[in-house]
């Protein structure tokens, strides 16, 4: 799980800042129970917080039974959360996933691996 442990703390702070500004945050992830056991523990962050502390709800492929970019997982998340795709920014590092997000009407952003994309939230 080294690739996950290298998550810069500023990204978690960014999530907290967005929540503090009133944004609703969801995670849609292709993952598995082994990774999630760790991610949902207090070992996830230096602050001893779990991944679920940063999001309103986690949509996990192994629980839903479908993986991104299958349209069914997007439909499930939209129905369950009540979010409006045209008012929602979907960030994902996979082109097939952002392409599917586009098809559902999401605003999408695909960061380059390791990119600090906090600037996309700067108010102009």
C-alpha positions as CSV (number, residue, x, y, z in Angstrom):
1,X,0.0,0.0,0.0
2,X,3.0,2.3,-0.4
3,X,1.4,4.0,-3.4
4,X,-1.4,5.1,-1.2
5,X,0.7,6.0,1.8
6,X,2.5,8.5,-0.4
7,X,-0.6,10.7,-0.5
8,X,0.5,14.2,0.3
9,X,-1.2,15.6,3.4
10,X,-2.1,18.9,1.5
11,X,-4.6,16.8,-0.6
12,X,-6.4,15.8,2.6
13,X,-6.3,19.4,3.8
14,X,-7.8,20.4,0.5
15,X,-10.7,18.0,1.1
16,X,-11.3,19.4,4.6
17,X,-11.2,23.0,3.1
18,X,-13.8,22.1,0.5
19,X,-16.0,20.5,3.1
20,X,-15.7,23.6,5.3
21,X,-16.8,25.7,2.3
22,X,-20.0,23.7,2.0
23,X,-19.1,21.3,-0.8
24,X,-20.5,17.8,-0.7
25,X,-17.7,15.3,-1.3
26,X,-18.1,11.7,-2.5
27,X,-15.5,9.1,-3.4
28,X,-16.2,6.7,-6.4
29,X,-13.4,4.2,-6.3
30,X,-12.4,0.9,-8.0
31,X,-10.9,-0.7,-4.9
32,X,-11.0,-3.9,-2.8
33,X,-11.6,-4.9,0.8
34,X,-7.9,-5.3,1.6
35,X,-7.0,-1.7,0.7
36,X,-10.2,-0.4,2.4
37,X,-9.5,-2.1,5.7
38,X,-6.5,0.1,6.0
39,X,-8.1,3.2,4.4
40,X,-11.0,3.0,6.8
41,X,-8.7,2.8,9.8
42,X,-7.0,5.5,11.8
43,X,-3.7,4.5,10.1
44,X,-4.9,6.2,6.9
45,X,-3.7,9.7,7.8
46,X,-1.1,11.3,10.0
47,X,-4.0,12.9,11.9
48,X,-5.3,9.4,12.7
49,X,-8.4,9.9,10.6
50,X,-9.9,7.4,8.2
51,X,-10.7,8.0,4.5
52,X,-14.4,8.2,5.4
53,X,-13.7,11.3,7.5
54,X,-13.0,13.2,4.3
55,X,-16.1,12.3,2.3
56,X,-19.9,12.4,2.8
57,X,-20.1,8.9,1.4
58,X,-17.8,6.3,-0.3
59,X,-19.0,4.4,-3.4
60,X,-16.8,1.4,-3.6
61,X,-16.7,-0.9,-6.6
62,X,-16.5,-4.1,-4.6
63,X,-19.5,-3.2,-2.6
64,X,-21.6,-2.1,-5.6
65,X,-20.5,-5.0,-7.8
66,X,-19.5,-2.8,-10.8
67,X,-16.3,-1.0,-11.7
68,X,-15.6,2.3,-13.4
69,X,-16.1,3.2,-16.2
70,X,-19.3,1.0,-16.3
71,X,-22.3,3.3,-16.6
72,X,-24.1,1.3,-13.9
73,X,-21.7,2.5,-11.1
74,X,-22.3,6.1,-12.2
75,X,-26.1,5.6,-12.3
76,X,-26.0,4.0,-8.8
77,X,-24.0,6.9,-7.3
78,X,-26.2,9.6,-8.9
79,X,-29.4,7.9,-7.8
80,X,-28.1,7.2,-4.3
81,X,-26.6,10.6,-3.6
82,X,-29.1,12.8,-5.4
83,X,-26.3,14.8,-7.0
84,X,-26.8,16.7,-10.2
85,X,-24.1,15.9,-12.7
86,X,-24.1,19.3,-14.4
87,X,-23.4,20.9,-11.0
88,X,-20.7,18.3,-10.0
89,X,-17.0,18.2,-10.7
90,X,-15.8,14.6,-11.2
91,X,-12.0,14.2,-10.8
92,X,-10.4,11.0,-11.9
93,X,-7.0,10.0,-13.2
94,X,-8.4,7.6,-15.8
95,X,-9.4,8.9,-19.2
96,X,-12.1,6.2,-19.7
97,X,-13.6,7.3,-16.3
98,X,-13.6,11.0,-17.1
99,X,-15.0,10.2,-20.6
100,X,-17.9,8.3,-18.9
101,X,-18.3,11.2,-16.5
102,X,-18.6,13.5,-19.5
103,X,-21.4,11.3,-21.0
104,X,-23.3,11.7,-17.8
105,X,-23.0,15.5,-17.9
106,X,-20.4,15.9,-15.1
107,X,-17.8,18.6,-15.3
108,X,-14.6,16.5,-15.4
109,X,-11.0,17.0,-14.6
110,X,-8.2,14.4,-15.2
111,X,-5.1,15.4,-13.3
112,X,-1.7,14.1,-14.4
113,X,-0.2,11.7,-11.9
114,X,1.4,13.6,-9.0
115,X,-0.2,16.9,-10.1
116,X,-1.0,19.5,-7.5
117,X,-4.4,20.6,-8.8
118,X,-5.6,22.7,-5.9
119,X,-5.5,25.7,-8.2
120,X,-8.7,24.5,-10.0
121,X,-10.6,25.5,-6.9
122,X,-9.2,29.0,-6.7
123,X,-11.9,31.6,-6.9
124,X,-11.2,34.0,-9.8
